[in-house]
């Protein structure tokens, strides 16, 4: 096979899986089915239709040292930013000099290199304090910029992320956040009242 031929030349191999429409529910099975004794590293990239999709991919990558995984699309951003915590060997980004109009449609949601700096990913170590804002919508919130700037100024090993969570996803998100874990959460609309009952 092609895998045997390449590995015979002492070249490291990466096997990848992509799903451009969704994040399948059977991620564990997909990872299991990819296994091959000649493969050194694995990559899984799936389209995140929600923050929960992105967190599922991230949590999977944290379970396997030989896996780099992230969610694609706008809701996948948190998994890209958290990739360092999962010890991912690589993550994709767009160079800061590329004009927005020059980015192919395929890469329209790939973050710029500067985005990782905006969230302090360039300075945190592998055990930072993670804080987050949950709500829907959250795109226009100034909270991440405000908090991350303060963390950087005070040289804190911390980052503050945004998590778009719909009302019906709130209970599941709270289960996931304990696995990250999050050091603190800011709550905005529409969850301010709902969360007090959970």
N, C-alpha and C positions, 0 to 999 in steps of 0.2 A: 504494500500500500504506500501511498504518498507519505504518510506519517513515518513509516518504517524507513523509507529512503532518506528522508530529511534528517531523522534522528541519528541515522548511521553516520552522518557527517558532523556529529557533535554540535548541532545547532539546537538551541532551545525553541520549543514550540509553544504557541498560545492557541488554544481552541476557544472560539467565541460563539455566542448565541445572541441573536438580536430578534426583537419583536417590535415592529414599528407602529403597532396599533394599540397594544395594551400590555399590562403586566399579568401574565398567566397566574392562576391560583396555585399551580403545582411547581413553584420555583425549586423546591427541594428535589423533586423528581427530575427536573430538567438538569440541575447540577449533577445529580447522580448519573444520569444517562450520558453525560459528557465525559465521564472519567475514562482515561486511557493511560496505560503504564508508561507511554513515551511522551506524554504531555506534561510540561513543567508548570504551566499556569493557565488559568481559565478566565474568561471575561463574559459577563452577562450584562446586556444593555436592553432595557425594555421601556416602552413608552408608559410614562406614569400619567394616568388619567386623574389621579388624586394624590395628595400628600401621603396617604396611607400606602399607596402603591410604592412610592419612593422609599418609605420607611421599611417596607417588607424587603425590598431589594437590598437596602443598606444593612438590615439586620442579618440577612443571609450572608453577605460578604464578611461580616464580623465573625461568623461561625467558621470560616474557612480561610486559612492563611494563603492558600494558593488561588484565591478568587478575587478579581477586581470587578465590582458591579456597581451600576448606577442606573437611575431612572432618567429617561429622556423627556423632553418637553418642559414647559414652565414649572409644572408641579414636581419635576424631578430635581430641581435645583438643590434642594436640601440634601439629597443623597450625594450629589457631587461635592458639596461643601463639607459633608461629613466623611468623605472618602478617606481622609487622612486618619481618622479615628479607627477605621476598619483596616488600616495598614494596606490599602490598595496600592499596587505598584505604579499605577498610572491613572490619569484622568484627563479628559480632553477639554481643551479651552481654545479660545480665539485670541490671537495676539492683539495687543492694545492698539496697534497702528492700522488694523483692518477697518475700513469704513463700514458702517452698518449696511450700506447699499451693496458692498462687495461681498457680503456674506451670502453664500448659497442658501436657498430655502431650507435645504436639508440641515443646515447648521444654525438656523435662525434662533434656536433656544440654547445654543452652546454658549456658556458664559465667557466673558472676556477674562483675561488674566487678572485685570484690575479688580474684578468682582471678588476674587479670592482674598485680595488685600483688604477690600472694603469690609469683609467679614472676619478679618484677622486670621485667616487660615494660614497665612505666610509666617505668623509668629507664634501661634499656639503649639504646644507639644501634643503628644498623643493622649493626654489625660486632662483636657481642659474642662472648665465648668461651662456647660451649655445651657443657655437661656433661650426662651422662644416666645413669640407672639402667636396666639391662635385666634382665628376668626375667619369670616368670609363675607365680604372681600377684605384683603389685607395688602393688596398691591401698592396702594398709595400711602401706606403708613410710614411715618418718619422714624418709628421706633428702632428698627435695625441700625440705621445710620447713626442715630443719637447714641445708642448704647455701645455699639462697636467702637465708635470714636472715643468714648469715655474709657472703655476697657484698654484701648491702645495707649491713650495718654497716661494712664495709671499703671501701664505695663502688667496688666492682669492676664492670666492664662485663661481667657474666656472668649466666647463668641455668642452672638445673639441672632437667632434665625427667625424667619417667618414660616408659619405652617398654615396653609389654607385648609381649614377643616369645616366641612358642612355640618349642620346640626345632627344629622343621622350618623355621623362618623365620630362624634365626640367621645362616646364610651370606649370605642376601640382605640382611639388615639391615646386616651389616658392609660390604657394597658401598654401600648407601645412605649410611651414616654418613660415608663418605669424601667424599660430595658435599655434606654439610651445611656445613662439616665439623664433627665433634665434637672438642672439645679434650681430652676424657677420658670414660671410661666406667667406671661401677661395675657389677660383675657379681654377681647374686644367683641363687638357685635358679631353675631347675634347670640353669643354664649354667656353673657354676664349673669343672667338670671338662671339659665339652665344648669350651669356648672355647680351652683350651690346645692342643687338637689342630688348630685351624684356622689 
